[in-house]
Amino acid sequence: MGKAYAEKRDFDRTPEPPGGTAAARDGARSLFVVQKHAARRLHWDFRLEHGGTLWSWAVPKGPSMDPADKRLAVHVEDHPVDYAAFEGEIPKGNYGAGTVEIWDRGTWRPLQGADPAAALAKGELKFALDGERLHGGFVLVRMKPRKAKGDRANADNWLLIKEQDDDARQGAGAAVLEDQALAPVRRPAGGS
């Protein structure tokens, strides 16, 4: 986890995990999580576990299963792996204040045997998701920088795109958010 995550938070005032407490996961497939985040602006946080951290993007319109839907994904600071299980209320006055709910979770793997870190550095990461809602191939593609004002100035913008495969859906209703009525994933009683 990077320094940027901790610098933005006061862990005496927020229930978010400070990091460093996730158990080692030898040989396990890497986790992914999508968290619905009702902050100043509603968005979905898309996170991929890699190298003991969660690579993270804020997706304003949420993911889609339609390859024609190219979703903006703003790359944000890495989060600790513990954050994959976080749900709760970030109190007002804190960075990211608002409600966080797990919307989808599962595992991911790079496609075509790619080194994920190298692919990310080059600006195109192809991967497959095996989640409760999201399935199949996706790609994250870095956009060329452009001049912007306000919140979008200096943003590291990417596109999250569904690959054309057996899991893809086209047209009206393909946006997972519309199909699933924005409901978060619920765990069975006593489950983690």
C-alpha positions as CSV (number, residue, x, y, z in Angstrom):
1,M,0.0,0.0,0.0
2,G,1.3,3.4,-0.9
3,K,1.9,6.4,1.4
4,A,-0.9,8.4,-0.4
5,Y,-3.6,6.2,1.1
6,A,-2.5,6.8,4.7
7,E,-1.8,10.5,4.2
8,K,-5.4,11.2,3.1
9,R,-6.9,9.6,6.2
10,D,-7.1,10.1,10.0
11,F,-7.6,6.5,11.3
12,D,-8.8,7.9,14.7
13,R,-11.8,9.4,12.8
14,T,-12.6,6.8,10.1
15,P,-13.5,3.1,10.3
16,E,-11.5,2.4,7.2
17,P,-8.7,-0.1,7.6
18,P,-5.2,1.3,8.0
19,G,-3.7,-1.7,6.2
20,G,-1.1,-4.3,7.2
21,T,-3.5,-6.8,8.8
22,A,-4.6,-8.9,5.8
23,A,-3.5,-12.5,6.0
24,A,-1.1,-13.8,3.4
25,R,-2.8,-15.7,0.6
26,D,-0.3,-18.1,-0.8
27,G,-1.3,-19.6,-4.1
28,A,-4.7,-18.0,-4.0
29,R,-6.2,-16.2,-7.1
30,S,-6.1,-12.5,-6.7
31,L,-9.2,-10.7,-5.4
32,F,-11.3,-8.0,-7.0
33,V,-14.0,-5.9,-5.4
34,V,-16.4,-3.3,-6.6
35,Q,-17.7,-1.0,-3.9
36,K,-20.6,1.4,-4.3
37,H,-19.5,4.6,-2.7
38,A,-22.1,7.2,-2.0
39,A,-19.6,10.1,-1.4
40,R,-19.9,13.7,-2.5
41,R,-20.6,12.1,-5.9
42,L,-21.9,8.6,-6.3
43,H,-19.4,6.3,-7.9
44,W,-18.2,2.7,-7.9
45,D,-14.7,1.9,-6.7
46,F,-13.1,-0.9,-8.8
47,R,-10.2,-2.7,-7.1
48,L,-7.8,-5.4,-8.3
49,E,-5.5,-7.1,-5.8
50,H,-1.8,-7.3,-6.9
51,G,1.4,-7.5,-5.0
52,G,-0.1,-7.0,-1.5
53,T,-2.2,-4.0,-2.4
54,L,-5.4,-3.1,-4.2
55,W,-5.0,-1.1,-7.4
56,S,-8.0,1.2,-7.4
57,W,-10.1,3.2,-9.9
58,A,-13.2,5.4,-9.3
59,V,-15.9,4.6,-12.0
60,P,-18.5,7.3,-12.0
61,K,-21.2,5.3,-13.9
62,G,-20.2,1.9,-12.7
63,P,-19.2,-1.2,-14.7
64,S,-21.2,-2.5,-17.7
65,M,-21.4,-5.9,-19.4
66,D,-21.8,-4.1,-22.8
67,P,-18.6,-3.8,-24.8
68,A,-20.0,-0.6,-26.4
69,D,-20.1,1.1,-23.0
70,K,-16.6,2.6,-22.4
71,R,-16.7,3.6,-18.7
72,L,-14.4,6.3,-17.4
73,A,-12.2,4.9,-14.6
74,V,-10.1,7.4,-12.7
75,H,-7.0,5.8,-11.2
76,V,-6.7,6.7,-7.5
77,E,-4.3,5.7,-4.8
78,D,-3.6,2.1,-4.0
79,H,-5.6,0.7,-1.0
80,P,-4.6,-2.0,1.5
81,V,-5.9,-5.5,0.7
82,D,-8.0,-5.2,4.0
83,Y,-10.2,-2.6,2.2
84,A,-11.7,-5.4,0.0
85,A,-13.9,-6.3,2.9
86,F,-14.7,-2.8,4.1
87,E,-18.3,-1.7,4.2
88,G,-19.5,1.2,6.4
89,E,-20.0,4.9,6.9
90,I,-17.0,7.2,6.5
91,P,-17.9,10.2,8.7
92,K,-18.4,13.7,7.4
93,G,-15.2,15.7,7.4
94,N,-13.1,12.7,6.3
95,Y,-11.7,12.0,2.9
96,G,-14.3,10.1,0.9
97,A,-17.1,10.7,3.5
98,G,-20.2,8.7,2.7
99,T,-21.5,5.1,2.6
100,V,-19.4,2.3,1.2
101,E,-21.1,-1.0,0.3
102,I,-19.7,-4.1,-1.5
103,W,-21.4,-4.3,-4.8
104,D,-19.5,-7.2,-6.3
105,R,-16.5,-9.4,-5.4
106,G,-14.6,-12.4,-6.7
107,T,-11.3,-13.2,-8.3
108,W,-9.4,-12.0,-11.3
109,R,-6.6,-13.1,-13.5
110,P,-4.6,-11.5,-16.3
111,L,-5.4,-12.7,-19.8
112,Q,-2.8,-14.1,-22.2
113,G,-0.3,-14.7,-19.3
114,A,0.5,-11.0,-19.2
115,D,2.6,-9.5,-16.3
116,P,-0.1,-7.3,-14.8
117,A,2.3,-4.7,-13.5
118,A,4.0,-4.4,-16.8
119,A,0.7,-4.2,-18.7
120,L,-0.6,-1.5,-16.3
121,A,2.6,0.5,-16.8
122,K,2.1,0.2,-20.6
123,G,-1.4,1.5,-20.3
124,E,-3.5,-1.6,-21.2
125,L,-4.4,-4.4,-18.8
126,K,-6.6,-7.3,-20.1
127,F,-8.1,-9.5,-17.4
128,A,-10.9,-11.9,-16.6
129,L,-13.3,-11.5,-13.7
130,D,-15.1,-14.3,-11.9
131,G,-17.4,-12.4,-9.6
132,E,-21.0,-12.6,-8.2
133,R,-22.1,-10.1,-10.9
134,L,-19.2,-9.4,-13.3
135,H,-17.8,-12.2,-15.4
136,G,-15.5,-12.7,-18.4
137,G,-12.9,-10.5,-20.1
138,F,-12.4,-6.8,-19.4
139,V,-9.7,-4.3,-20.3
140,L,-8.4,-1.1,-18.7
141,V,-7.0,1.3,-21.2
142,R,-5.2,4.5,-20.1
143,M,-6.5,7.6,-21.9
144,K,-4.1,10.3,-23.2
145,P,-3.7,13.2,-20.8
146,R,-5.6,16.3,-21.7
147,K,-6.1,19.7,-20.0
148,A,-8.8,19.7,-17.5
149,K,-10.1,22.0,-14.7
150,G,-11.3,21.4,-11.2
151,D,-11.6,17.9,-9.8
152,R,-10.4,16.3,-13.1
153,A,-7.2,18.3,-13.3
154,N,-4.2,16.0,-13.3
155,A,-6.5,12.9,-13.2
156,D,-5.1,9.6,-14.4
157,N,-8.0,8.6,-16.6
158,W,-8.6,5.1,-17.9
159,L,-11.5,3.4,-19.7
160,L,-13.0,0.2,-18.2
161,I,-14.4,-1.9,-21.2
162,K,-16.1,-5.3,-21.3
163,E,-14.4,-7.6,-23.9
164,Q,-16.6,-9.2,-26.5
165,D,-17.1,-12.8,-25.2
166,D,-19.8,-15.2,-24.1
167,D,-20.5,-13.1,-21.0
168,A,-21.1,-9.8,-22.8
169,R,-24.5,-8.3,-23.2
170,Q,-25.5,-5.6,-25.6
171,G,-28.0,-2.9,-25.7
172,A,-30.5,-1.6,-23.2
173,G,-30.2,-3.3,-19.8
174,A,-26.6,-4.4,-20.4
175,A,-25.4,-1.9,-17.8
176,V,-25.1,-4.1,-14.7
177,L,-26.2,-1.2,-12.6
178,E,-29.6,-1.0,-14.3
179,D,-30.1,-4.8,-14.2
180,Q,-29.3,-5.2,-10.6
181,A,-31.2,-2.1,-9.2
182,L,-28.0,-0.9,-7.4
183,A,-28.4,-3.4,-4.6
184,P,-25.2,-4.3,-2.8
185,V,-24.0,-7.9,-2.5
186,R,-25.3,-9.4,0.7
187,R,-23.5,-12.0,2.7
188,P,-25.2,-14.9,4.5
189,A,-25.6,-14.4,8.2
190,G,-22.4,-15.3,10.0
191,G,-20.4,-15.1,6.7
192,S,-17.5,-12.9,5.9
